[in-house]
Amino acid sequence: MRFEPCERHSDGIELLLLPEALPFREKLQKVVDSFAERFRMAKCSLMLVNHDDLTLEVVAATNPGIIGCKRKLSDIAVSTMALADNAPFLADGKKRAHFAPLESSSYSSELSLSVPLRYLDRRLGVINFTDPEEGQPFAPGQERLLVGIVGDLAPYLNAALEHESCRTSARRLEEENRRLLRLDELKTNLTNFIVHDLKGPLSTIIANLDMLYSGPLTPQQSECLSLAVEDASRMERMVMNILDVLKLEESKIRVFREETDIRRLAEREISSFRSAAARKKVEIVLEGEPHRCAVDETLIGRTLSNLLLNAVEHSPEGSRVTVAVRYDDAGRETVVSVSDQGAGIPGALREKVFDKFFQVQEEGRRLRKATTGLGLAFCKLVVAAHGGRIGVEDSGEGGARFVFTLPEFFQP
């Protein structure tokens, strides 16, 4: 068997890695079969580095019985020596005897040439050419030719491995995404089931508590009743927030716009917090002139209510909450802010406070207590549905100022 040193037999071998229709292992098997046929080898095998368990694994071979066999990278064997030295390893029967018992197995042969597969600094694997059919030793020209062809093959194999790795990762991510979607659907269905069952009894409790105001009450009874009504109303808001956040995320809530005086809407929402604020000796101040804009009065009202609840709960005794309404001529939008004199929110966390179930903490100490963590998430979704923006900043008085905008013209 003669090979000229300049002769190239790699034409087409690299292309065997390109067809998309074939599974990756079948492509590798075709490469091995092509090598064995073109260079008349009794046996040929391709081993790839398995980085998970640090082994060399036979992934394609003319002898199907050895596919799946592995060598540890730490083993002293013909294939691992070639990979470690980054040089072809030519072994006859006598030299292979030095590696017994590792080589007294399915890999045993009279003559073999193991050529490392490397691309740049990445170790890919080894191709083993075993027992030329004519029984002749590998000629220097033949060895150089095989090494050259394997070198030409390495970039293609590296690209094919990267492509296969990406496909495997994509399949794994798709499976994980499907699993998470199933869990999210289960969570959503369970949440809807729970909050719907809570909504009815809460409405009945609030209605019956309101009826008690019609009878004569002592100051202590009136105070207890007021607390019960406020807490029941707070729980009702929490339930509605859960329901509406889910619906807003799924675009199941429609925004019904109508001309609304934002200042008057703010006055109405503030009035519902007078008692709670008075108990904490917190003053609520409203600033700004009357201004009308097209909004969903119910949703924006609940947005203000959530921001007021947040401000009053985080205000120290004897402090002030300020609600300001103004129209920005330059931006052609209404700007509403709710400020408190509480603990404030660290700058690094100001984007996260609008995430569902988020509660502000710093160094293990909770700075601002939240209930369900859905009130601000609801505000963000409602403002976004109106085409506006919402954010939080320093109030200038040691607390936090929540600001949202309502554009004059918005096409959803």
Secondary structure, DSSP 8 states (H G I E B T S, - for coil): ----TT----TTTGGGG--SSS-HHHHHHHHHHHHHHHTTEEEEEEEEEETTTTEEEEEEESSGGGTT-EEETTS-SHHHHHHHHTS-EEEEHHHHGGGTTTTSSTT--SEEEEEEEEETTEEEEEEEEEEETT-----HHHHHHHHHHHHHHHHHHHHHHHHHHHHHHHHHHHHHHHHHHHHHHHHHHHHHHHHHHHHHHHHHHHHHHHHHTTS---HHHHHHHHHHHHHHHHHHHHHHHHHHHHHHHTT-S----EEEEHHHHHHHHHHTTHHHHHHTT-EEEEES---EEEE-HHHHHHHHHHHHHHHHHT--TT-EEEEEEEEETTTTEEEEEEE--SS---GGGTTGGGSTT--EEETTEEEE--SSS-HHHHHHHHHHHTT--EEEEE-SSSSEEEEEEEESS---
